[in-house]
Amino acid sequence: MLPSTVLHDFDALPPIAQEQVIDFIAFVKSRYQVKPKKNFIDILTSIPNVGQDNDFSREQDKSTLEVKSCRP
C-alpha cells in the first residue's frame, strides 16, 4: 500500500475508527521499540534504597573492639 492510499483510507474512516488506528500505531511502535541495554550499575541504582545499612546485618570485627577492664 502506498502512503497516499493509506492516508486516503484513514481520512475515509469515522473519527472513532481513526482514534483506534492511532492507538494501534502507538501500540505497535512501543512493542517494537529498541530499548538500550542497562549495565549492572544502572540496574542497582534503579532499586530503591539499595546499599542502605538496614539492608545488611553487620558483625563487629573483634580486632577493633575496645577492651575495657572490669577492675577499678
N, CA, C and O atoms as a Maestro MAE file, in Angstrom:
{
 s_m_m2io_version
 :::
 2.0.0
}

f_m_ct {
 s_m_title
 :::
 protein
 m_atom[288] {
  # First column is atom index #
  i_m_mmod_type
  r_m_x_coord
  r_m_y_coord
  r_m_z_coord
  i_m_residue_number
  s_m_chain_name
  s_m_pdb_residue_name
  s_m_pdb_atom_name
  i_m_atomic_number
  :::
  1 25 0.832 -1.188 0.000 1 A "MET " " N  " 7
  2 3 0.000 0.000 0.000 1 A "MET " " CA " 6
  3 2 0.874 1.247 0.000 1 A "MET " " C  " 6
  4 15 1.854 1.337 0.739 1 A "MET " " O  " 8
  5 25 0.517 2.169 -0.807 2 A "LEU " " N  " 7
  6 3 1.256 3.426 -0.875 2 A "LEU " " CA " 6
  7 2 0.813 4.349 0.253 2 A "LEU " " C  " 6
  8 15 -0.346 4.306 0.666 2 A "LEU " " O  " 8
  9 25 1.707 5.172 0.750 3 A "PRO " " N  " 7
  10 3 1.339 6.087 1.841 3 A "PRO " " CA " 6
  11 2 0.152 6.978 1.500 3 A "PRO " " C  " 6
  12 15 -0.664 7.270 2.375 3 A "PRO " " O  " 8
  13 25 0.036 7.418 0.245 4 A "SER " " N  " 7
  14 3 -1.094 8.274 -0.121 4 A "SER " " CA " 6
  15 2 -2.416 7.503 -0.037 4 A "SER " " C  " 6
  16 15 -3.440 8.065 0.349 4 A "SER " " O  " 8
  17 25 -2.390 6.226 -0.397 5 A "THR " " N  " 7
  18 3 -3.586 5.382 -0.294 5 A "THR " " CA " 6
  19 2 -3.970 5.179 1.170 5 A "THR " " C  " 6
  20 15 -5.148 5.226 1.524 5 A "THR " " O  " 8
  21 25 -2.977 4.955 2.004 6 A "VAL " " N  " 7
  22 3 -3.227 4.758 3.427 6 A "VAL " " CA " 6
  23 2 -3.834 6.018 4.031 6 A "VAL " " C  " 6
  24 15 -4.785 5.936 4.807 6 A "VAL " " O  " 8
  25 25 -3.297 7.174 3.686 7 A "LEU " " N  " 7
  26 3 -3.843 8.430 4.208 7 A "LEU " " CA " 6
  27 2 -5.272 8.656 3.729 7 A "LEU " " C  " 6
  28 15 -6.119 9.131 4.485 7 A "LEU " " O  " 8
  29 25 -5.533 8.317 2.483 8 A "HIS " " N  " 7
  30 3 -6.893 8.465 1.944 8 A "HIS " " CA " 6
  31 2 -7.854 7.529 2.681 8 A "HIS " " C  " 6
  32 15 -8.960 7.931 3.043 8 A "HIS " " O  " 8
  33 25 -7.433 6.279 2.902 9 A "ASP " " N  " 7
  34 3 -8.270 5.318 3.626 9 A "ASP " " CA " 6
  35 2 -8.495 5.772 5.068 9 A "ASP " " C  " 6
  36 15 -9.588 5.625 5.615 9 A "ASP " " O  " 8
  37 25 -7.440 6.325 5.673 10 A "PHE " " N  " 7
  38 3 -7.562 6.817 7.051 10 A "PHE " " CA " 6
  39 2 -8.574 7.966 7.123 10 A "PHE " " C  " 6
  40 15 -9.420 8.002 8.017 10 A "PHE " " O  " 8
  41 25 -8.481 8.889 6.187 11 A "ASP " " N  " 7
  42 3 -9.410 10.026 6.152 11 A "ASP " " CA " 6
  43 2 -10.855 9.581 5.926 11 A "ASP " " C  " 6
  44 15 -11.787 10.253 6.368 11 A "ASP " " O  " 8
  45 25 -11.044 8.455 5.243 12 A "ALA " " N  " 7
  46 3 -12.396 7.965 4.962 12 A "ALA " " CA " 6
  47 2 -13.046 7.291 6.175 12 A "ALA " " C  " 6
  48 15 -14.257 7.069 6.189 12 A "ALA " " O  " 8
  49 25 -12.239 6.967 7.189 13 A "LEU " " N  " 7
  50 3 -12.783 6.307 8.383 13 A "LEU " " CA " 6
  51 2 -13.537 7.295 9.265 13 A "LEU " " C  " 6
  52 15 -13.240 8.489 9.254 13 A "LEU " " O  " 8
  53 25 -14.516 6.803 10.033 14 A "PRO " " N  " 7
  54 3 -15.171 7.678 11.011 14 A "PRO " " CA " 6
  55 2 -14.192 8.025 12.134 14 A "PRO " " C  " 6
  56 15 -13.215 7.307 12.342 14 A "PRO " " O  " 8
  57 25 -14.445 9.123 12.863 15 A "PRO " " N  " 7
  58 3 -13.499 9.574 13.897 15 A "PRO " " CA " 6
  59 2 -13.147 8.517 14.944 15 A "PRO " " C  " 6
  60 15 -11.993 8.444 15.364 15 A "PRO " " O  " 8
  61 25 -14.099 7.705 15.374 16 A "ILE " " N  " 7
  62 3 -13.812 6.684 16.380 16 A "ILE " " CA " 6
  63 2 -12.839 5.631 15.831 16 A "ILE " " C  " 6
  64 15 -11.973 5.142 16.556 16 A "ILE " " O  " 8
  65 25 -12.987 5.291 14.555 17 A "ALA " " N  " 7
  66 3 -12.079 4.331 13.927 17 A "ALA " " CA " 6
  67 2 -10.698 4.941 13.742 17 A "ALA " " C  " 6
  68 15 -9.693 4.243 13.875 17 A "ALA " " O  " 8
  69 25 -10.633 6.232 13.438 18 A "GLN " " N  " 7
  70 3 -9.337 6.906 13.319 18 A "GLN " " CA " 6
  71 2 -8.596 6.873 14.654 18 A "GLN " " C  " 6
  72 15 -7.384 6.665 14.687 18 A "GLN " " O  " 8
  73 25 -9.324 7.079 15.758 19 A "GLU " " N  " 7
  74 3 -8.693 7.007 17.089 19 A "GLU " " CA " 6
  75 2 -8.139 5.613 17.349 19 A "GLU " " C  " 6
  76 15 -7.059 5.471 17.921 19 A "GLU " " O  " 8
  77 25 -8.879 4.574 16.928 20 A "GLN " " N  " 7
  78 3 -8.405 3.204 17.114 20 A "GLN " " CA " 6
  79 2 -7.145 2.933 16.292 20 A "GLN " " C  " 6
  80 15 -6.239 2.238 16.750 20 A "GLN " " O  " 8
  81 25 -7.091 3.475 15.098 21 A "VAL " " N  " 7
  82 3 -5.896 3.306 14.257 21 A "VAL " " CA " 6
  83 2 -4.697 3.987 14.917 21 A "VAL " " C  " 6
  84 15 -3.600 3.428 14.947 21 A "VAL " " O  " 8
  85 25 -4.904 5.179 15.438 22 A "ILE " " N  " 7
  86 3 -3.815 5.909 16.104 22 A "ILE " " CA " 6
  87 2 -3.343 5.144 17.339 22 A "ILE " " C  " 6
  88 15 -2.140 5.050 17.585 22 A "ILE " " O  " 8
  89 25 -4.284 4.595 18.119 23 A "ASP " " N  " 7
  90 3 -3.912 3.795 19.294 23 A "ASP " " CA " 6
  91 2 -3.136 2.546 18.887 23 A "ASP " " C  " 6
  92 15 -2.172 2.163 19.550 23 A "ASP " " O  " 8
  93 25 -3.559 1.917 17.799 24 A "PHE " " N  " 7
  94 3 -2.866 0.716 17.331 24 A "PHE " " CA " 6
  95 2 -1.444 1.032 16.885 24 A "PHE " " C  " 6
  96 15 -0.514 0.276 17.165 24 A "PHE " " O  " 8
  97 25 -1.286 2.139 16.199 25 A "ILE " " N  " 7
  98 3 0.061 2.548 15.761 25 A "ILE " " CA " 6
  99 2 0.949 2.797 16.966 25 A "ILE " " C  " 6
  100 15 2.116 2.404 16.964 25 A "ILE " " O  " 8
  101 25 0.416 3.447 18.003 26 A "ALA " " N  " 7
  102 3 1.197 3.688 19.223 26 A "ALA " " CA " 6
  103 2 1.579 2.369 19.887 26 A "ALA " " C  " 6
  104 15 2.699 2.224 20.378 26 A "ALA " " O  " 8
  105 25 0.662 1.411 19.907 27 A "PHE " " N  " 7
  106 3 0.949 0.092 20.480 27 A "PHE " " CA " 6
  107 2 2.062 -0.617 19.714 27 A "PHE " " C  " 6
  108 15 2.991 -1.151 20.319 27 A "PHE " " O  " 8
  109 25 1.971 -0.623 18.395 28 A "VAL " " N  " 7
  110 3 2.983 -1.304 17.582 28 A "VAL " " CA " 6
  111 2 4.345 -0.636 17.744 28 A "VAL " " C  " 6
  112 15 5.365 -1.322 17.819 28 A "VAL " " O  " 8
  113 25 4.372 0.696 17.800 29 A "LYS " " N  " 7
  114 3 5.641 1.406 17.997 29 A "LYS " " CA " 6
  115 2 6.268 1.030 19.328 29 A "LYS " " C  " 6
  116 15 7.477 0.805 19.397 29 A "LYS " " O  " 8
  117 25 5.466 0.957 20.394 30 A "SER " " N  " 7
  118 3 6.010 0.624 21.709 30 A "SER " " CA " 6
  119 2 6.478 -0.827 21.773 30 A "SER " " C  " 6
  120 15 7.437 -1.145 22.476 30 A "SER " " O  " 8
  121 25 5.808 -1.692 21.049 31 A "ARG " " N  " 7
  122 3 6.174 -3.107 21.068 31 A "ARG " " CA " 6
  123 2 7.506 -3.358 20.373 31 A "ARG " " C  " 6
  124 15 8.275 -4.221 20.797 31 A "ARG " " O  " 8
  125 25 7.776 -2.625 19.330 32 A "TYR " " N  " 7
  126 3 8.996 -2.841 18.545 32 A "TYR " " CA " 6
  127 2 10.078 -1.805 18.823 32 A "TYR " " C  " 6
  128 15 11.064 -1.720 18.091 32 A "TYR " " O  " 8
  129 25 9.898 -1.032 19.862 33 A "GLN " " N  " 7
  130 3 10.889 -0.020 20.209 33 A "GLN " " CA " 6
  131 2 12.150 -0.699 20.744 33 A "GLN " " C  " 6
  132 15 12.075 -1.609 21.569 33 A "GLN " " O  " 8
  133 25 13.285 -0.252 20.272 34 A "VAL " " N  " 7
  134 3 14.556 -0.801 20.719 34 A "VAL " " CA " 6
  135 2 14.918 -0.141 22.039 34 A "VAL " " C  " 6
  136 15 15.045 1.080 22.127 34 A "VAL " " O  " 8
  137 25 15.081 -0.971 23.064 35 A "LYS " " N  " 7
  138 3 15.419 -0.458 24.384 35 A "LYS " " CA " 6
  139 2 16.925 -0.601 24.592 35 A "LYS " " C  " 6
  140 15 17.493 -1.658 24.319 35 A "LYS " " O  " 8
  141 25 17.565 0.449 25.072 36 A "PRO " " N  " 7
  142 3 19.006 0.334 25.332 36 A "PRO " " CA " 6
  143 2 19.258 -0.626 26.486 36 A "PRO " " C  " 6
  144 15 18.502 -0.662 27.458 36 A "PRO " " O  " 8
  145 25 20.314 -1.390 26.366 37 A "LYS " " N  " 7
  146 3 20.657 -2.334 27.427 37 A "LYS " " CA " 6
  147 2 21.225 -1.575 28.617 37 A "LYS " " C  " 6
  148 15 22.015 -0.644 28.464 37 A "LYS " " O  " 8
  149 25 20.805 -1.993 29.806 38 A "LYS " " N  " 7
  150 3 21.304 -1.371 31.026 38 A "LYS " " CA " 6
  151 2 22.521 -2.145 31.521 38 A "LYS " " C  " 6
  152 15 22.591 -3.369 31.412 38 A "LYS " " O  " 8
  153 25 23.463 -1.408 32.059 39 A "ASN " " N  " 7
  154 3 24.583 -2.097 32.667 39 A "ASN " " CA " 6
  155 2 24.257 -2.367 34.130 39 A "ASN " " C  " 6
  156 15 23.265 -1.858 34.651 39 A "ASN " " O  " 8
  157 25 25.072 -3.151 34.782 40 A "PHE " " N  " 7
  158 3 24.793 -3.629 36.136 40 A "PHE " " CA " 6
  159 2 24.610 -2.479 37.122 40 A "PHE " " C  " 6
  160 15 23.719 -2.542 37.969 40 A "PHE " " O  " 8
  161 25 25.411 -1.453 37.037 41 A "ILE " " N  " 7
  162 3 25.318 -0.342 37.984 41 A "ILE " " CA " 6
  163 2 24.003 0.420 37.801 41 A "ILE " " C  " 6
  164 15 23.429 0.895 38.782 41 A "ILE " " O  " 8
  165 25 23.521 0.542 36.572 42 A "ASP " " N  " 7
  166 3 22.234 1.196 36.339 42 A "ASP " " CA " 6
  167 2 21.091 0.398 36.960 42 A "ASP " " C  " 6
  168 15 20.150 0.969 37.510 42 A "ASP " " O  " 8
  169 25 21.183 -0.921 36.866 43 A "ILE " " N  " 7
  170 3 20.150 -1.770 37.465 43 A "ILE " " CA " 6
  171 2 20.169 -1.615 38.981 43 A "ILE " " C  " 6
  172 15 19.115 -1.488 39.606 43 A "ILE " " O  " 8
  173 25 21.357 -1.625 39.575 44 A "LEU " " N  " 7
  174 3 21.444 -1.487 41.032 44 A "LEU " " CA " 6
  175 2 20.934 -0.135 41.507 44 A "LEU " " C  " 6
  176 15 20.229 -0.057 42.514 44 A "LEU " " O  " 8
  177 25 21.279 0.916 40.802 45 A "THR " " N  " 7
  178 3 20.853 2.244 41.240 45 A "THR " " CA " 6
  179 2 19.372 2.484 41.008 45 A "THR " " C  " 6
  180 15 18.810 3.420 41.576 45 A "THR " " O  " 8
  181 25 18.728 1.667 40.192 46 A "SER " " N  " 7
  182 3 17.288 1.828 39.999 46 A "SER " " CA " 6
  183 2 16.481 1.156 41.099 46 A "SER " " C  " 6
  184 15 15.278 1.393 41.216 46 A "SER " " O  " 8
  185 25 17.131 0.314 41.913 47 A "ILE " " N  " 7
  186 3 16.451 -0.339 43.032 47 A "ILE " " CA " 6
  187 2 16.413 0.648 44.193 47 A "ILE " " C  " 6
  188 15 17.455 1.178 44.580 47 A "ILE " " O  " 8
  189 25 15.224 0.908 44.761 48 A "PRO " " N  " 7
  190 3 15.143 1.878 45.853 48 A "PRO " " CA " 6
  191 2 15.923 1.402 47.084 48 A "PRO " " C  " 6
  192 15 15.856 0.228 47.451 48 A "PRO " " O  " 8
  193 25 16.647 2.302 47.707 49 A "ASN " " N  " 7
  194 3 17.372 2.069 48.959 49 A "ASN " " CA " 6
  195 2 18.429 0.975 48.889 49 A "ASN " " C  " 6
  196 15 18.772 0.388 49.915 49 A "ASN " " O  " 8
  197 25 18.946 0.691 47.710 50 A "VAL " " N  " 7
  198 3 19.970 -0.340 47.621 50 A "VAL " " CA " 6
  199 2 21.241 0.142 48.311 50 A "VAL " " C  " 6
  200 15 21.642 1.299 48.179 50 A "VAL " " O  " 8
  201 25 21.852 -0.756 49.037 51 A "GLY " " N  " 7
  202 3 23.097 -0.436 49.716 51 A "GLY " " CA " 6
  203 2 22.924 0.278 51.044 51 A "GLY " " C  " 6
  204 15 23.915 0.670 51.661 51 A "GLY " " O  " 8
  205 25 21.715 0.453 51.492 52 A "GLN " " N  " 7
  206 3 21.488 1.099 52.779 52 A "GLN " " CA " 6
  207 2 21.915 0.144 53.892 52 A "GLN " " C  " 6
  208 15 21.866 -1.075 53.727 52 A "GLN " " O  " 8
  209 25 22.329 0.702 55.016 53 A "ASP " " N  " 7
  210 3 22.809 -0.129 56.118 53 A "ASP " " CA " 6
  211 2 21.765 -1.111 56.622 53 A "ASP " " C  " 6
  212 15 22.113 -2.209 57.057 53 A "ASP " " O  " 8
  213 25 20.499 -0.741 56.573 54 A "ASN " " N  " 7
  214 3 19.483 -1.652 57.091 54 A "ASN " " CA " 6
  215 2 19.226 -2.826 56.139 54 A "ASN " " C  " 6
  216 15 18.431 -3.709 56.460 54 A "ASN " " O  " 8
  217 25 19.880 -2.849 54.986 55 A "ASP " " N  " 7
  218 3 19.772 -3.988 54.083 55 A "ASP " " CA " 6
  219 2 20.704 -5.133 54.499 55 A "ASP " " C  " 6
  220 15 20.552 -6.266 54.041 55 A "ASP " " O  " 8
  221 25 21.656 -4.827 55.361 56 A "PHE " " N  " 7
  222 3 22.674 -5.806 55.713 56 A "PHE " " CA " 6
  223 2 22.752 -5.956 57.225 56 A "PHE " " C  " 6
  224 15 22.477 -5.015 57.970 56 A "PHE " " O  " 8
  225 25 23.128 -7.145 57.665 57 A "SER " " N  " 7
  226 3 23.433 -7.310 59.081 57 A "SER " " CA " 6
  227 2 24.950 -7.223 59.210 57 A "SER " " C  " 6
  228 15 25.689 -7.865 58.464 57 A "SER " " O  " 8
  229 25 25.385 -6.443 60.138 58 A "ARG " " N  " 7
  230 3 26.822 -6.234 60.289 58 A "ARG " " CA " 6
  231 2 27.313 -6.936 61.553 58 A "ARG " " C  " 6
  232 15 26.620 -6.981 62.569 58 A "ARG " " O  " 8
  233 25 28.490 -7.466 61.468 59 A "GLU " " N  " 7
  234 3 29.109 -8.087 62.627 59 A "GLU " " CA " 6
  235 2 30.321 -7.261 63.002 59 A "GLU " " C  " 6
  236 15 31.041 -6.749 62.145 59 A "GLU " " O  " 8
  237 25 30.526 -7.146 64.289 60 A "GLN " " N  " 7
  238 3 31.670 -6.389 64.769 60 A "GLN " " CA " 6
  239 2 32.953 -7.164 64.489 60 A "GLN " " C  " 6
  240 15 33.009 -8.385 64.641 60 A "GLN " " O  " 8
  241 25 33.966 -6.435 64.082 61 A "ASP " " N  " 7
  242 3 35.286 -7.017 63.907 61 A "ASP " " CA " 6
  243 2 35.943 -7.014 65.277 61 A "ASP " " C  " 6
  244 15 36.191 -5.949 65.843 61 A "ASP " " O  " 8
  245 25 36.228 -8.194 65.818 62 A "LYS " " N  " 7
  246 3 36.730 -8.311 67.188 62 A "LYS " " CA " 6
  247 2 38.088 -7.652 67.374 62 A "LYS " " C  " 6
  248 15 38.450 -7.299 68.496 62 A "LYS " " O  " 8
  249 25 38.830 -7.481 66.319 63 A "SER " " N  " 7
  250 3 40.153 -6.874 66.467 63 A "SER " " CA " 6
  251 2 40.052 -5.366 66.695 63 A "SER " " C  " 6
  252 15 41.018 -4.765 67.165 63 A "SER " " O  " 8
  253 25 38.947 -4.750 66.388 64 A "THR " " N  " 7
  254 3 38.836 -3.313 66.555 64 A "THR " " CA " 6
  255 2 38.032 -2.926 67.796 64 A "THR " " C  " 6
  256 15 37.900 -1.739 68.098 64 A "THR " " O  " 8
  257 25 37.501 -3.898 68.508 65 A "LEU " " N  " 7
  258 3 36.718 -3.582 69.703 65 A "LEU " " CA " 6
  259 2 37.638 -3.132 70.832 65 A "LEU " " C  " 6
  260 15 38.732 -3.668 71.012 65 A "LEU " " O  " 8
  261 25 37.185 -2.155 71.577 66 A "GLU " " N  " 7
  262 3 37.953 -1.715 72.736 66 A "GLU " " CA " 6
  263 2 37.723 -2.703 73.875 66 A "GLU " " C  " 6
  264 15 36.607 -3.165 74.108 66 A "GLU " " O  " 8
  265 25 38.779 -3.002 74.553 67 A "VAL " " N  " 7
  266 3 38.669 -3.897 75.713 67 A "VAL " " CA " 6
  267 2 38.724 -3.023 76.948 67 A "VAL " " C  " 6
  268 15 39.705 -2.315 77.177 67 A "VAL " " O  " 8
  269 25 37.666 -3.075 77.743 68 A "LYS " " N  " 7
  270 3 37.614 -2.295 78.964 68 A "LYS " " CA " 6
  271 2 37.782 -3.227 80.154 68 A "LYS " " C  " 6
  272 15 37.211 -4.316 80.201 68 A "LYS " " O  " 8
  273 25 38.548 -2.789 81.075 69 A "SER " " N  " 7
  274 3 38.783 -3.586 82.268 69 A "SER " " CA " 6
  275 2 37.590 -3.455 83.194 69 A "SER " " C  " 6
  276 15 37.002 -2.382 83.333 69 A "SER " " O  " 8
  277 25 37.249 -4.559 83.819 70 A "CYS " " N  " 7
  278 3 36.169 -4.552 84.804 70 A "CYS " " CA " 6
  279 2 36.688 -4.137 86.184 70 A "CYS " " C  " 6
  280 15 35.897 -3.884 87.093 70 A "CYS " " O  " 8
  281 25 37.997 -4.067 86.342 71 A "ARG " " N  " 7
  282 3 38.600 -3.718 87.617 71 A "ARG " " CA " 6
  283 2 38.680 -2.203 87.748 71 A "ARG " " C  " 6
  284 15 38.934 -1.504 86.767 71 A "ARG " " O  " 8
  285 25 38.464 -1.699 88.949 72 A "PRO " " N  " 7
  286 3 38.562 -0.243 89.166 72 A "PRO " " CA " 6
  287 2 39.950 0.298 89.102 72 A "PRO " " C  " 6
  288 15 40.151 1.501 89.268 72 A "PRO " " O  " 8
  :::
 }
 m_bond[287] {
  # First column is bond index #
  i_m_from
  i_m_to
  i_m_order
  :::
  1 1 2 1
  2 2 3 1
  3 3 4 2
  4 3 5 1
  5 5 6 1
  6 6 7 1
  7 7 8 2
  8 7 9 1
  9 9 10 1
  10 10 11 1
  11 11 12 2
  12 11 13 1
  13 13 14 1
  14 14 15 1
  15 15 16 2
  16 15 17 1
  17 17 18 1
  18 18 19 1
  19 19 20 2
  20 19 21 1
  21 21 22 1
  22 22 23 1
  23 23 24 2
  24 23 25 1
  25 25 26 1
  26 26 27 1
  27 27 28 2
  28 27 29 1
  29 29 30 1
  30 30 31 1
  31 31 32 2
  32 31 33 1
  33 33 34 1
  34 34 35 1
  35 35 36 2
  36 35 37 1
  37 37 38 1
  38 38 39 1
  39 39 40 2
  40 39 41 1
  41 41 42 1
  42 42 43 1
  43 43 44 2
  44 43 45 1
  45 45 46 1
  46 46 47 1
  47 47 48 2
  48 47 49 1
  49 49 50 1
  50 50 51 1
  51 51 52 2
  52 51 53 1
  53 53 54 1
  54 54 55 1
  55 55 56 2
  56 55 57 1
  57 57 58 1
  58 58 59 1
  59 59 60 2
  60 59 61 1
  61 61 62 1
  62 62 63 1
  63 63 64 2
  64 63 65 1
  65 65 66 1
  66 66 67 1
  67 67 68 2
  68 67 69 1
  69 69 70 1
  70 70 71 1
  71 71 72 2
  72 71 73 1
  73 73 74 1
  74 74 75 1
  75 75 76 2
  76 75 77 1
  77 77 78 1
  78 78 79 1
  79 79 80 2
  80 79 81 1
  81 81 82 1
  82 82 83 1
  83 83 84 2
  84 83 85 1
  85 85 86 1
  86 86 87 1
  87 87 88 2
  88 87 89 1
  89 89 90 1
  90 90 91 1
  91 91 92 2
  92 91 93 1
  93 93 94 1
  94 94 95 1
  95 95 96 2
  96 95 97 1
  97 97 98 1
  98 98 99 1
  99 99 100 2
  100 99 101 1
  101 101 102 1
  102 102 103 1
  103 103 104 2
  104 103 105 1
  105 105 106 1
  106 106 107 1
  107 107 108 2
  108 107 109 1
  109 109 110 1
  110 110 111 1
  111 111 112 2
  112 111 113 1
  113 113 114 1
  114 114 115 1
  115 115 116 2
  116 115 117 1
  117 117 118 1
  118 118 119 1
  119 119 120 2
  120 119 121 1
  121 121 122 1
  122 122 123 1
  123 123 124 2
  124 123 125 1
  125 125 126 1
  126 126 127 1
  127 127 128 2
  128 127 129 1
  129 129 130 1
  130 130 131 1
  131 131 132 2
  132 131 133 1
  133 133 134 1
  134 134 135 1
  135 135 136 2
  136 135 137 1
  137 137 138 1
  138 138 139 1
  139 139 140 2
  140 139 141 1
  141 141 142 1
  142 142 143 1
  143 143 144 2
  144 143 145 1
  145 145 146 1
  146 146 147 1
  147 147 148 2
  148 147 149 1
  149 149 150 1
  150 150 151 1
  151 151 152 2
  152 151 153 1
  153 153 154 1
  154 154 155 1
  155 155 156 2
  156 155 157 1
  157 157 158 1
  158 158 159 1
  159 159 160 2
  160 159 161 1
  161 161 162 1
  162 162 163 1
  163 163 164 2
  164 163 165 1
  165 165 166 1
  166 166 167 1
  167 167 168 2
  168 167 169 1
  169 169 170 1
  170 170 171 1
  171 171 172 2
  172 171 173 1
  173 173 174 1
  174 174 175 1
  175 175 176 2
  176 175 177 1
  177 177 178 1
  178 178 179 1
  179 179 180 2
  180 179 181 1
  181 181 182 1
  182 182 183 1
  183 183 184 2
  184 183 185 1
  185 185 186 1
  186 186 187 1
  187 187 188 2
  188 187 189 1
  189 189 190 1
  190 190 191 1
  191 191 192 2
  192 191 193 1
  193 193 194 1
  194 194 195 1
  195 195 196 2
  196 195 197 1
  197 197 198 1
  198 198 199 1
  199 199 200 2
  200 199 201 1
  201 201 202 1
  202 202 203 1
  203 203 204 2
  204 203 205 1
  205 205 206 1
  206 206 207 1
  207 207 208 2
  208 207 209 1
  209 209 210 1
  210 210 211 1
  211 211 212 2
  212 211 213 1
  213 213 214 1
  214 214 215 1
  215 215 216 2
  216 215 217 1
  217 217 218 1
  218 218 219 1
  219 219 220 2
  220 219 221 1
  221 221 222 1
  222 222 223 1
  223 223 224 2
  224 223 225 1
  225 225 226 1
  226 226 227 1
  227 227 228 2
  228 227 229 1
  229 229 230 1
  230 230 231 1
  231 231 232 2
  232 231 233 1
  233 233 234 1
  234 234 235 1
  235 235 236 2
  236 235 237 1
  237 237 238 1
  238 238 239 1
  239 239 240 2
  240 239 241 1
  241 241 242 1
  242 242 243 1
  243 243 244 2
  244 243 245 1
  245 245 246 1
  246 246 247 1
  247 247 248 2
  248 247 249 1
  249 249 250 1
  250 250 251 1
  251 251 252 2
  252 251 253 1
  253 253 254 1
  254 254 255 1
  255 255 256 2
  256 255 257 1
  257 257 258 1
  258 258 259 1
  259 259 260 2
  260 259 261 1
  261 261 262 1
  262 262 263 1
  263 263 264 2
  264 263 265 1
  265 265 266 1
  266 266 267 1
  267 267 268 2
  268 267 269 1
  269 269 270 1
  270 270 271 1
  271 271 272 2
  272 271 273 1
  273 273 274 1
  274 274 275 1
  275 275 276 2
  276 275 277 1
  277 277 278 1
  278 278 279 1
  279 279 280 2
  280 279 281 1
  281 281 282 1
  282 282 283 1
  283 283 284 2
  284 283 285 1
  285 285 286 1
  286 286 287 1
  287 287 288 2
  :::
 }
}
